Amino acid sequence: MSVQQIDWDLALIQKYNYSGPRYTSYPTALEFSEDFGEQAFLQAVARYPERPLSLYVHIPFCHKLCYFCGCNKIVTRQQHKADQYLDALEQEIVHRAPLFAGRHVSQLHWGGGTPTYLNKAQISRLMKLLRENFQFNADAEISIEVDPREIELDVLDHLRAEGFNRLSMGVQDFNKEVQRLVNREQDEEFIFALLNHAREIGFTSTNIDLIYGLPKQTPESFAFTLKRVAELNPDRLSVFNYAHLPTIFCCSAQNQRC
């Protein structure tokens, strides 16, 4: 792979070189208020009837707890709980979708948790439900977050068959010691195979997530991670700082002992 020279705009870097909110959700969590009731919601829905829709579906389930995680998640191996969750999600979709009649979906994203916690039948059930209740553009961006420990290549094939065309993979770090300390040990070879297979079967965009500030990370170890990511050659790279919040998330307290 050839290395291209990059001309950095230092003025632009300095302009935005400060801590800001993580746009993993929008509006951010701090913007949510108990004052925003049903009437305010209905007014907001009706405000821009001509705009396309971007839908987000949260799948909160995980088989294992990652100690760096600050997301809304449920750690369980009881697969039937996903069916119960989909039952509730179906009620909400059927109830809310008519409010957006006539508007077309340009983007759909599944996040978590671990969206690939769902089995193939559950994935198909949810996609069928969404397509029956919303109008999708033919060129809609349909993306999903993937945990390389929680997916097989045939599941990736199934996702593509269901219409997914964008993939975001949570790698976080390639250093084995860092992975062990945050309870997220991964098969590096499979990560490469997964990303290559995604390209082969028609995923048009691939993203890798990294986190800096994890226990035992050093400039040298993170440089190694970046080197491996460059070899992966994803279309996008998302890099987040680790937020240590042991009073809010018990998993952060695990990292404090490292």
N, C-alpha and C positions, 0 to 999 in steps of 0.2 A: 504494500500500500504506500503510495507516494505521500509525502508530507508537504502541505502547502503552507507558504508563509502567510501569516495573519497580521494585518496592520490594525493595532488596537487603538481605539479612540479614547485616549486617557481622560479627556475632559468628560466624556460620557460616563466612563467608569467612576470617576470621582463624584459626579453628580448623583449617582445612585448607590454610592458606597456607604450604605447605612442599613440598619436592621429594619425590616418591615414585616407585615403580616404574611403568613404563608397562604398563597392563593390556592390552597387545596379545596377550599369551598368558597363560594361567592354568593351572597355577601359573607364576609368572615364571621366567625362565631360571635365576636364582640358586637356585631350589628344586630343580633337577634334580641328581641325584647318581648316581654309579656304584654306590652301595650299594642302589639301588632296582632289584632284579632281577626275574626272571620270577615268582618266588613272591610277592613283594610286590605285583606288578601283578595277579596273579590274586586275591589277597586283597582288593585295593582294588575290583576289578570286582564281587566278590560281596557287598560291604559294604552296598550300598543297592539291592537288586533291584527295589524299588517305584518308584524315581525315574525320571523321563523322561531321555532322552539329549540331550545337545548335542554335535553332531559338528562337527569342524573338518577341512577338507581344504586342504592346502597345495599350491599350484601355484607352483613356484619360478622359473619362466621369465620372462625379460624380453627385449625386443628391444634396449633401450638401458639404459645405466646412469645412474641418478639419483645425483648426488654426495652427497646427504644420507642415502642409504639405509643402514640398518643391519640390514636383513632378510636372511634366508637366501634367496639368489637365484642363478640361473644366467643369465648374459647370453649369448644365442645366437640366431641366425636359422635354426638347423637344426630345422625343425618336427618331424622324425621323432623327435627326442629326447623330445618330449612323448608320443609313442606308446610309447616304451620306458618312460617314467616311469609311464604309465597301466597298462602290463603289470605292473610291480612293485606298483603301488597295488592292482591287482585281486587279486594274490596275498595281500596283507596284509588286505584287506577280507574276502575269502572265508575266510581263516584266523581272523580275530578276531571277525567278526560273530556267530558262534554263541555266543560268551560273553555276548552281550547279548540273547539270544532272550527274547521276552516283554516287553522294554522298548521303549517307543515314543519316537521321535525328535520332540522339540518344537522343536529349533533345528538348523539346518545353516548353516554359513558357509564360503565359499571365500575364502581369502586368498592372499597371495603375497609376493614375486613379482608376477606379473600374471595373475590367473585368466583374463582374456579373451585371453591369449596363445593359449589353446586355440581351435581352429576349431569350427564348429558341430557337425561329426561327433564331435569329441573331447568336446565339452560333453555331447552326448546320450549318448555311450558311458558317461561317468562318472556321469551322473545315473541312467541305467538300472541301472548296477551298484549304486549306493547303494540305489535303491528295491527291487531284487531281494533285497538282503541285510539291509535294515533295515525296520522298520515305522514309517511316518511318520504322525503325527497329521494329521487333515484340516486343522487350522488351524496347522500348523507354520510357524515363521518361517524362510524360506529366503533367505539373503542372500549377496551377492557383492561383492567389491571391484572397482572399475572404474577403469581408466586412460583418461581421455578421448582420449588419443592412440592408443589401441589397441582402438578399438571403433567400429562403425558402427551406425546406427539399426536396421538389419535384424537385427543380432546381439542388440540389446536386445530386439527382438520375439521372437527365438529363446529367449533366457533366460526371458522371461515365459512362453512356451509350455511350457518345461520345468519351470515351477513356482516360479521365483524371484519373491519378492514384496517384497524389501528390497534397497536399493542403497546402496553407499558409494562415493563418488567422491573420489579423491585429487587435489585441486586444489593444495594447499600454499601458493600465492601467485599473485595476479593481476598482479603487477608484471613487466613483460617483461624488465627487466634482471636481476632476481632469478632468473627462470625460466632465462634464458640461462646464468647463472653456475652453476646447479645441474644443467644439462643436461636441463631439463624444459620446453621451450617448448611452449605449448598454444594452441589456438584458443579464445578466450574466447566467441565467438559459438556455437561448437559445444557448449561446456559448457552454455550456457543451453538450447540445443535438446535436448540429451541429457536434462537434468533434466526439462524440460517434457514430452518424449515419454514418459519413465518414468511420470510421473503419468497421462498420457493413457491408457496401456495397462494401468494397474492396479497399479503398484508402490505398496504401502501405506505405505512409509517410505523417505525419502531422507536421506542423510547426506553432509556435506562434510568432508573432512579438510584442516586447515591446519597449517603448521609455523611457529613463530616462532623467531627467532635465526639465520635464514639469511643468507648473505653479502649485503651491500648493503641489507638491510632497514632501514628507519627507522620511527619511530613514525608518520610521515606516510604512508609507502608502505603500511604494514600497515593503517592506518586506511582507505586506499583499498580494500584487499583486503576488509576487513570490510564496507565499504559495498556492494561488489559481491555479497558473500555474502548480505547482507540483501535485495538485489534478487532473488537466486536463490530465497530463502525456503525452504531445505531444512527437513525435519522435525527434523533433528538437526545439530549442529555439534561436531566433535571437533578440539581444538587441542592440538598436541604441541610440546614444546620440541625444538629441534635438538640432538642429541647429537654432539659433535665427538670422534671416536675414531679418529684417523689411524693409531694403532699397531695397531688391530684391523681397521679397514675401510679399504682403500686408497682408496675413493671419498672418504672424509673428507679425505684428503691433498690431493685436487683442490681442495676448498674452501679449504684453508689458503693456496693460492696466489692466492686472489681478493683 
